[in-house]
Amino acid sequence: MKRTVGLLLAVVVVLAGPAPAQAGARDRQVGGWASLNGGVTGGLGAPPESVTVVRDRAGLIAALKNNGNPTGPKIVQVAGTIEGNQAADGRLLGEQDYAPGYDLQQYMSCWVDGKVWSDSAYPYCKTMRQLRQSGSNAQKAQIQIEVPGNTTLVGLGRHARLNGVYLSIRASSNIIVRNLTLEAPVDHFTSWDGESAWNARFDALSVVTGFNLWIDRCTFTDGRYPDSSAPIGLGGKHVQHHDGLLDIEDGSDFVTVSRSVFENHDKSLLIGSGDSRAERDRGHLRITFHHNLFRNSLQRSPRVRFGQVHVYNNVYEGTPQYFLGLGIESKIYSEYNVFRYRGSPDLIVENYKGNTFRDHGSWHNGRRVDLNVIAEREYLAASAAAIAAGDTGEWTTAGFRTEVGWAPSSVYAYRPLRSAAAVTALVRREAGAGR
């Protein structure tokens, strides 16, 4: 009996990772911002009845409820593929299951000149509007799965997947998500904004007021359903069925995202709730991204508002709209990142009302690149355009600074690799699910 318990505890430690204060192998040790404020242990210490292997949606939901004690320590191990759209009878639900009679072409036809919605443009327009909303709510109720605190959610082996699951962390803390491929949900009821954009509703993983989270060795992707394969719709654009891969908002704090892959997606990582949400986000959103691979991530890798975000030893491949988005009051500290793509290094940084940024040691196509100069140039262009348009925001006249008000080395220990070849080799070897 003692031997059995000992073996079980050993399995728990391997899956959950040791407490931050413990020494351990590099791939088992959480670092970065998540190591502070008490660190992350996930389901460490879970009793035997709270260590569960799950193979379908119903099993995943039941395991996270943890026998009526959802916030107790638990380790949930995903075996194989779990489908978010799987009904109780095993069927995979689609658009017509959620909203019988909904038709995207009819929905688009009710936008007069593609700009103004009209319930009376055609007899079916009011119905399409109502069906789009009710269908969206029904799909959300089906695919959203909340992860409560004190959880390790880990994939078993090389092929553990969550397909079409809207994984959600809300007002919870001490969570590890590890070794999973998360294929972003397809929003069957995406909406047009009347101007220039399609807006989908569901992320692969959404964090709202989450604390002390470690996301490690995961793969985030559009997978089988890239937006590039969607039909052309209003605005001459592909009907975009995906929102973010990973969004972190509403005062979330002490988060580390490590050795993960973000691939084949448009708007990958959004940090912060909105320009007007300073009361929620200012002083929070302390996040570390390290040793991740961004492959064909078109933008937001990440885009940051308000947060103190450390971005180091990541590899970026595939020509973007931009990679690093400097939003209002953002304080990004970038180090030794590798950017590999054909095109100008100016595409690395984009300005969204941010006036502070610091980079050291990064490379573009094997050569050192001064991202601080690029960031300042982007700021000056953005502020001039804003002033010309009548924007009187403080950011427009604050001036650009490379002093972001904090340094990672002053808050936690880390050792960045200082060779582009070494960074690339480690990320290629270790990033992503199944590694």
C-alpha positions in Angstrom: 0.0 0.0 0.0 2.8 2.5 0.9 4.5 1.7 -2.4 1.3 2.3 -4.4 0.7 5.7 -2.7 4.3 6.6 -3.2 4.1 5.9 -6.9 0.9 7.9 -7.2 2.5 10.9 -5.5 5.4 10.7 -7.9 3.0 10.7 -10.9 1.3 13.8 -9.4 4.6 15.6 -9.0 5.7 14.9 -12.6 2.4 16.0 -14.1 1.8 19.1 -12.0 5.4 20.2 -11.6 7.1 21.1 -8.3 6.3 24.2 -6.3 8.3 27.2 -7.4 10.6 27.0 -4.4 11.7 23.5 -5.2 14.7 22.7 -7.4 13.9 20.6 -10.5 14.6 20.0 -14.2 14.3 23.0 -16.4 11.1 21.8 -18.1 9.4 21.2 -14.8 10.1 24.5 -13.2 7.8 27.5 -13.7 9.6 30.8 -14.1 8.8 34.3 -15.0 6.0 36.3 -13.4 4.0 33.2 -12.5 6.7 32.2 -10.0 5.8 35.2 -7.8 2.8 35.9 -5.6 3.0 32.3 -4.2 3.9 30.6 -7.5 2.0 27.9 -9.3 1.5 24.3 -8.2 -1.7 23.5 -10.0 -3.2 20.2 -8.7 -0.2 19.2 -6.7 -1.3 17.3 -3.6 -4.5 16.1 -5.2 -6.0 13.0 -3.5 -6.2 9.8 -5.7 -9.9 10.4 -6.4 -9.0 13.8 -7.9 -6.5 12.4 -10.4 -8.6 11.6 -13.5 -8.1 10.5 -17.1 -10.7 12.0 -19.5 -11.6 11.1 -23.0 -14.6 13.2 -23.9 -16.3 16.5 -23.2 -18.6 15.1 -20.5 -15.7 13.5 -18.7 -13.7 16.7 -18.9 -16.5 18.8 -17.4 -17.1 16.2 -14.6 -13.4 16.0 -13.7 -13.1 19.8 -13.4 -16.1 19.8 -11.1 -14.0 17.4 -8.9 -16.7 15.5 -7.1 -18.5 18.7 -6.0 -15.3 20.4 -4.9 -14.2 22.4 -8.0 -11.6 24.5 -6.2 -9.9 21.5 -4.5 -6.6 20.3 -6.0 -7.1 18.1 -9.0 -5.1 16.7 -11.9 -7.1 16.2 -15.1 -5.3 14.2 -17.8 -6.6 14.4 -21.4 -6.3 11.2 -23.5 -6.8 11.6 -27.2 -9.2 14.2 -28.7 -12.0 16.0 -26.9 -14.5 17.8 -29.1 -16.2 20.9 -27.8 -19.2 20.5 -30.1 -19.9 16.9 -29.0 -23.5 16.3 -27.9 -24.5 13.9 -25.2 -25.4 11.3 -27.9 -21.9 11.6 -29.5 -22.9 13.7 -32.5 -20.9 16.8 -33.4 -23.1 19.8 -33.5 -23.0 22.4 -36.2 -24.6 25.7 -37.3 -28.0 24.2 -38.0 -28.1 22.4 -34.7 -27.5 25.7 -32.8 -29.8 27.8 -35.0 -32.0 26.0 -37.5 -32.7 28.2 -40.5 -29.8 30.5 -40.1 -28.1 31.5 -43.4 -24.9 33.5 -43.6 -25.7 34.8 -47.1 -29.0 36.1 -46.0 -27.4 37.7 -42.9 -24.9 39.5 -45.2 -27.7 40.7 -47.6 -29.3 42.6 -44.7 -26.4 45.0 -44.5 -27.4 47.9 -46.8 -24.3 48.7 -48.9 -22.4 46.6 -46.4 -22.6 49.4 -43.8 -26.0 49.7 -42.2 -28.1 46.8 -40.8 -31.8 46.8 -41.8 -34.4 44.5 -40.3 -36.6 45.4 -43.2 -34.2 45.1 -46.2 -35.7 41.6 -46.8 -38.5 39.7 -45.0 -36.1 37.4 -43.4 -33.7 40.0 -41.9 -35.2 40.3 -38.4 -35.2 36.5 -38.2 -31.6 36.3 -39.3 -30.6 38.8 -36.6 -32.4 36.9 -33.9 -31.1 33.5 -35.1 -27.5 34.8 -35.2 -27.7 35.9 -31.6 -29.6 32.8 -30.3 -27.3 30.5 -32.2 -24.2 32.2 -30.8 -25.5 31.9 -27.3 -26.3 28.2 -27.8 -22.9 27.5 -29.2 -21.2 29.3 -26.3 -23.2 27.3 -23.8 -22.0 24.1 -25.5 -18.3 24.7 -26.1 -17.3 26.9 -23.1 -15.6 24.9 -20.4 -14.4 26.7 -17.3 -11.2 25.6 -15.5 -11.5 26.3 -11.7 -8.5 27.0 -9.4 -5.9 24.6 -8.1 -6.0 22.6 -11.4 -3.4 20.9 -13.5 -4.9 20.2 -17.0 -2.4 18.1 -18.9 -2.4 16.1 -22.1 -1.2 12.5 -22.0 1.3 11.5 -24.7 1.8 13.2 -28.0 -1.7 13.6 -29.3 -3.9 15.1 -26.6 -6.2 17.7 -28.2 -9.1 20.0 -27.4 -10.9 20.7 -30.7 -13.4 23.5 -30.8 -13.4 24.0 -27.0 -13.7 27.5 -25.6 -11.5 26.9 -22.6 -12.1 29.6 -20.0 -10.4 30.7 -16.8 -12.5 33.2 -14.8 -11.7 34.6 -11.4 -9.6 31.6 -10.6 -5.9 31.0 -9.6 -3.2 28.4 -9.4 -3.7 26.7 -12.7 -1.3 24.7 -15.0 -2.3 24.0 -18.6 0.3 21.7 -20.3 1.0 19.5 -23.3 -2.3 20.1 -25.1 -3.1 21.1 -28.7 -5.9 23.6 -28.6 -7.7 24.0 -32.0 -9.5 27.3 -31.9 -13.4 27.1 -32.0 -15.1 27.9 -35.3 -17.7 30.6 -34.5 -20.7 29.7 -36.8 -22.3 33.1 -36.0 -19.5 35.6 -36.5 -20.7 39.2 -37.0 -19.9 42.1 -39.3 -19.2 45.5 -37.7 -20.6 47.6 -40.6 -17.2 49.1 -41.4 -14.2 46.8 -42.1 -14.1 43.7 -39.8 -15.6 40.4 -39.0 -15.7 39.7 -35.3 -15.8 36.2 -33.9 -16.7 35.5 -30.3 -14.7 32.5 -29.0 -11.0 32.1 -28.0 -9.1 28.8 -27.7 -8.2 29.9 -24.1 -9.6 33.0 -22.4 -8.3 34.3 -19.1 -10.5 36.9 -17.3 -9.3 37.9 -13.8 -7.0 34.9 -13.5 -4.0 34.7 -11.2 -0.8 32.6 -11.1 -1.2 30.6 -14.3 1.4 28.6 -16.1 0.7 27.6 -19.8 3.5 25.4 -21.0 4.2 23.2 -24.0 0.9 23.8 -25.7 0.1 24.3 -29.4 -2.6 26.9 -30.3 -3.8 26.7 -33.8 -6.7 27.2 -36.3 -5.9 23.7 -37.3 -8.3 22.2 -39.9 -10.3 25.4 -40.3 -8.0 28.4 -41.2 -9.8 31.6 -42.0 -8.1 31.7 -45.3 -10.4 28.8 -46.4 -13.5 30.7 -45.4 -15.7 32.3 -48.1 -15.2 35.9 -49.1 -17.9 38.1 -47.4 -18.6 41.7 -46.8 -15.8 44.2 -47.2 -14.2 41.7 -49.7 -12.7 39.9 -46.7 -12.7 36.3 -45.7 -15.5 35.6 -43.2 -13.4 35.4 -40.0 -14.6 32.5 -37.8 -11.9 32.8 -35.1 -11.2 35.3 -32.4 -8.0 35.0 -30.3 -5.9 32.0 -29.5 -5.1 33.2 -26.0 -6.6 36.4 -24.5 -5.6 37.6 -21.0 -7.8 40.4 -19.6 -9.6 42.2 -16.7 -6.8 42.5 -14.2 -5.3 39.0 -14.7 -1.8 38.8 -13.2 1.3 36.6 -12.6 1.1 34.5 -15.8 3.9 32.7 -17.6 3.5 31.2 -21.1 6.4 29.0 -22.1 7.6 26.6 -24.8 4.3 26.8 -26.7 3.4 27.2 -30.4 1.0 29.8 -31.8 0.5 29.1 -35.5 -1.7 29.8 -38.5 -3.8 32.4 -36.9 -4.7 36.1 -37.3 -5.2 37.8 -33.9 -3.1 35.5 -31.6 -2.6 37.1 -28.2 -4.4 40.1 -26.7 -3.4 41.4 -23.3 -5.7 43.9 -21.7 -9.4 44.6 -21.8 -9.6 47.9 -23.7 -8.1 51.4 -23.8 -10.8 52.6 -21.4 -10.3 49.8 -18.8 -7.4 51.3 -16.9 -9.3 50.8 -13.6 -9.2 47.0 -14.2 -5.9 46.5 -15.8 -3.4 49.2 -14.6 -0.9 47.7 -12.2 -1.8 44.1 -13.3 -1.2 42.0 -16.4 2.3 41.0 -15.4 3.1 38.3 -17.9 6.1 36.4 -19.2 6.4 34.9 -22.7 9.5 32.8 -23.2 10.8 30.1 -25.6 7.6 30.2 -27.7 7.3 29.7 -31.4 5.0 32.1 -33.4 4.6 30.6 -36.9 2.4 32.4 -39.3 0.9 34.5 -36.6 -0.3 37.6 -38.5 -0.7 40.0 -35.5 -0.9 40.3 -31.7 2.1 38.2 -30.7 1.3 39.8 -28.3 -0.6 43.1 -28.4 -0.4 44.7 -24.9 -2.3 47.3 -23.0 -1.2 48.4 -19.5 0.8 45.3 -18.7 4.4 44.7 -17.6 5.1 42.0 -20.2 8.5 40.3 -20.6 9.0 38.7 -24.0 12.3 36.8 -24.4 13.9 34.0 -26.4 10.9 33.6 -28.6 11.1 32.7 -32.3 8.9 34.5 -34.9 8.4 33.1 -38.4 6.1 34.0 -41.3 5.6 37.5 -42.6 3.2 39.4 -40.3 1.0 42.5 -40.3 3.1 43.1 -37.1 4.3 41.0 -34.2 4.6 43.2 -31.0 1.7 45.6 -30.5 2.4 48.6 -28.2 -0.9 49.6 -26.7 -1.8 52.3 -24.2 0.4 52.4 -21.1 2.0 49.1 -22.1 5.5 48.3 -20.7 7.0 45.6 -22.8 10.5 44.4 -22.0 11.8 42.4 -25.0 15.1 40.5 -25.1 16.9 38.2 -27.4 14.0 37.3 -29.7 14.5 35.8 -33.1 12.6 37.2 -36.1 12.8 35.2 -39.3 10.8 36.3 -42.3 11.2 38.0 -45.6 10.4 41.7 -45.3 11.3 44.9 -43.4 12.1 44.7 -39.7 9.6 47.6 -39.4 6.9 45.0 -39.3 8.0 43.7 -35.9 6.6 46.6 -33.9 3.2 48.4 -34.3 2.0 51.3 -32.3 -1.5 51.4 -30.6 -1.1 54.4 -28.3 2.0 53.1 -26.5 5.0 55.3 -25.8 7.3 53.0 -23.8 9.2 50.0 -25.0 12.6 48.4 -24.5 14.4 45.7 -26.5 17.8 44.3 -26.1 19.7 41.8 -28.2 17.0 40.7 -30.8 17.8 39.5 -34.3 16.1 39.9 -37.7 17.2 37.3 -40.2 20.3 36.5 -38.3 21.4 40.1 -37.8 21.1 42.4 -34.8 18.1 44.7 -35.1 17.5 47.9 -33.1 13.8 47.5 -32.2 14.0 50.6 -30.0 14.6 52.8 -33.1 11.7 51.1 -34.9 9.4 51.5 -32.0 10.2 55.2 -31.6 9.6 55.8 -35.3 6.3 54.0 -35.1 5.3 56.0 -32.1 6.1 59.3 -33.8 4.1 58.4 -36.8 1.1 57.3 -34.8 1.1 60.3 -32.5 1.4 62.7 -35.4 -1.6 61.1 -37.1 -3.6 61.1 -33.9 -2.9 64.8 -33.2 -3.9 65.6 -36.8 -7.1 63.8 -36.2 -7.9 65.7 -33.0 -6.8 63.1 -30.5 -5.7 65.0 -27.3 -4.7 61.9 -25.4 -1.7 62.2 -23.1 0.1 59.5 -25.0 0.3 61.7 -28.1 2.6 64.3 -26.4 4.3 62.2 -23.8 7.3 61.3 -26.0 8.8 57.9 -26.6 10.9 56.3 -23.9 13.0 53.1 -23.6 12.7 53.3 -19.8 9.7 51.1 -19.1 9.8 51.5 -15.3 10.8 47.9 -14.5 13.4 45.3 -15.3 12.7 41.5 -15.2 16.0 40.8 -13.5 14.8 42.9 -10.5 11.8 40.7 -9.9 12.7 37.2 -10.8 15.7 35.0 -11.9 16.1 33.9 -15.5 19.0 33.2 -17.9 18.2 34.2 -21.5 20.1 32.5 -24.3 22.2 35.1 -26.1 22.7 33.3 -29.5 20.1 33.3 -32.2 21.1 29.8 -33.2 20.8 28.6 -29.6 17.3 30.2 -29.2 16.1 28.7 -32.4 17.4 25.3 -31.6 15.8 25.2 -28.2 12.5 26.5 -29.3 12.3 24.0 -32.3 13.3 21.1 -30.0 11.0 21.9 -27.0 8.1 24.2 -28.0 4.6 22.8 -28.5 2.4 19.9 -27.4 3.8 16.4 -27.6 7.4 17.5 -26.7 
